[in-house]
Amino acid sequence: MIDLHNHLLPGIDDGAPDLETALQLARMAVEQGITHLVCTPHIHPGRYDNTIASIAAARELLVTGLQEAGIPLQIAAAAEVRYGTELMLGIEQGTLPFLGTWHGKRVMLLELPHSEVPFGAERLTEWLLQHDVMPMIAHPERNKGVMACPRKLKPFLEQGCLLQVTAGAVAGHFGEPARLIAHALLEYGLVTILASDAHNIQHRPPALAEGMEHAARIVGDIQAERLVIDTPWKIAHEHFS
C-alpha cells in the first residue's frame, strides 16, 4: 500500500518528534503492508514554517535511519499545506512541494481549518486550478463545517478537486460523525484516496489496512485497493522513479 498523507518526518511538525519515533512508526507502516510513503509535514505559516529545504533535510535524516535499521520502506516528501492566501505567493514563487500529478496538474494536499470551511474557499481552489494545481482536500470527513453541512463540499467537487479521506475515520476511530461522512463519501464514489494521516504511535498510527477493509464493505475489494494502491501510485509514482 501507498500512504500519501502522514507526519513521519522527525522533528518538524506535530508528528514524529525524533528519529527514533519516526523509525518506530516506519516499522508499524511496514507491518501494515505499506511499501511507499510520501511524508507530508505541515506548512502552516506562523506555526510550522517548513520549506522545501527543511522538509528535504528531514527526509534525508529519515532515509538514512531507515537504511541503517534495515526497514524496507520507500520515502518521498511533499507537504500538507494550510489554506490561506500565503499559498498563492508560494505557488507563484515555486516554494511549495507537491504530492505528484493528476491529469497534467500538480497535486497539492490542502488542509482547511478544522473548525470550518472558510467562506469563499472555493475561490482559492479555483485560483489553484487556473495555475495548474489540483487541490486534494485533506480529511474533509473530520472538518466540523462539513460534519454540520456536507453540502459545503459541493463547490470543490464541482471544480473537480480530489478528496483524501482518513483510513482511521472509515474504521470509526475519529468518532461517529466523521465515520458517517467518510462512509457517505465512499458510497457516492467521491473519495480519491485513503491515507493514514499518522502522527504518533499511540493514537494516530500509520494504519491503512483496517480502513481499507471497512471501505471494501462499501465499495468492494477492487475499488478499496484502488484507494490505497493504484490511485496513490498514479499520483505519486514520479517521486519514486
N, C-alpha and C positions, 0 to 999 in steps of 0.2 A: 504493500500500500504506500501511497504517497501523501504526505501531510503538508499542506500549503499554508497553514496558519498555526504558529506556535512560538513560544518565547523561551527557547533553549539557550540562546546565546548568552554567555555568562557575563553578569555584572553591568548590563547596560540599560535595563528597564526593571519592571516589576516581576520578571520571570526568574530564571536561574540566577542566584546571587553570586555564584562562583563556579569554577571549572568542575570541581568535584560533584556538585549538584547536577550540572549540565550532563556530565557523564552518566550519572545515575538515571537521569531522565532518558538519555540516549539508549541505555540498556533496556529500559522499560519499553521504549518505542520498538526496538528490535524484537523483543518478546511478543509484542502485539502483531508483528508481521509487517511493520513499517520498514521500507528499504531506503526511501529518499525523503528528506526534509528540506523544505525551503523555510528557513527561520525568518520570522517577521517581527523583530523588535518594534516597539512603539516609536513613531516620530510624532511627538506632541509638543509643539513649541511652548517653551516655558516650563515644561515638566520633564520631558525626555527629548533633549535636543540632540538626537542622534543624527549622524550624517552618513553618507556612503562610506567615508573613510573609517569612522568609528565602528560601523557595522562590519566592514571588511576585516578590521583588526580583530574583533571578537570572533568572527568566523574562523580566521586563521588559528587563533588560540584553541578553538574547539576542534577543528580538523586535526591539529597536531595531537591533541589529547585523545581523540578517537583512534588515531593511528597507533599511538603508544600503548593504548589499552586494548587494542585488537578488537574494537567494536565495529562491526560491518555495517556502517550507516553512511550514506552519501549526503553531504550537507551543502546546501546553497543558501543564499541570503537575499532577502528583499526587505520589506518593512510593512507595518500596519500604520497607515498614515491617517492622522486625525483630521476630521472635517474642519475646514477653516479657509479663509481667503489666503492665508500664507502659502497654501499648497499651490496656488496659481503661480506665484512667483517661483516656487520650486520647480514647477513644470517648465516654465519659460527659461529658467537658468540651467536646467538639466541636473538638478541636485537631489532628485528623488529616485529611489530604486523601484523596480517593477517585478511582479511575480513571474511574468513571462508575456506571452502574446495570445490574442484571441481574434481570429479573422482579421489579421493585419493591424490590430490596435494593441498597444502596450497595456497590460493589466495592472491596475493599482488596487491593492487591498485597502479599502476606505472604511474608516471607523467613524460612525456617527456618535454623538454624545449618548451615553447610556440612558439618560432620563427622557429623551425626546427625539423626534425627527424635526430638526430646525425648520422653521417656516421658510419656504423658498429654497430648500436644499437642492431641489431638482434643477435649479438654475446653475448651480456649481457643477453638478454631474453633466448637464448639457454642455457647459463650457469645456469640461474634460473631454467629452466625446468629440467636440469640434476640434480639439487638439490631439486627436488620435490616441486618446487614453480611454480605456474601457474600465469604468469603476466596477469593482467587486465589493458589494456591501458586506462587511463583516458582521457575523452573528445577528442578523435582523430579528431573529426569534427572541432575543434577550433584551431588545430595546423596549423600554417602558411605553414609549409612544406607539410602537407597533402593537404591543400587547393590548393597549387600550383601544386602538383603532387600526386593525390590519390593513385597511384601505390606504393608509399612509404610504404603503409600499408601491401603490399603483403607478404613480408618475415615474418611478425609477424603472419599473418593469416595462412600462410602455416605451421608455427610451432604449430598452434592451440591456440595462445593467444586469450584471451577474450577481448571484447570491451565494454566500458561503454560510452554511449552517453548521453549528457546533454538534459534533457527534454525541457528546455527553448530554446535550439538550434533547436530542432524539431519544436517548435512553432514559430520560427523566431525571437527570442529575442536577438540573437547574430549576426545578420546580414545575408545577403543573401548567401554569400559563405558557412558559417557554416550550414545554413539550407539545402542548396543543397547537401552538403556532408552527413549530417545526414539522409536526405531522401533517398539518394542513398544507404547508408549502410543498411537502413531498407529494401529497395526494394530487395537487394541482400541477405537478411537474415543473415547479419553479426553482428548485434547488440545483445550483450548478455543481457544487462540490460539498462534501463533508470534510471537516478538518477538526483537529483536536483543541486548538487554542490552549495548548498545555502551558501552564505557568509554574507548577510545583509538584512535588511528589505526593503529598497527602491528599489534596483536594482537587487539583487540576492536572492529572497525569496525561501523558501523550497517548490517549486511548482512542482508537478508531474502530476496533473490531466490534465492540458491543453496539455502538451506534449504527454500524453497517448492518448488523443482524436485525436490529429493530426496523431500520429503513427497508430491509428486504421483505418484511411482512407487509409493508405498504406498497412498495413499487416492484417487488420481485427481485430475485437474486441477481439477474443480469444487470438491471439498472442500478442496484445498490453497489455492485462492483464498479460500475462506471463512475460513480460519485467519489470513489476513493482510489481508483487506479487509472482508468482510461482518460477521463477528463482532466484530472490534475496533471497527468503526464503530457497531455496535449498542450496545456497552458505553459508548463514549466520545463519541458524537456531540454530547451536550449541551455538552461543552467548547467546541465549535466553532460552535454556533448563535448 
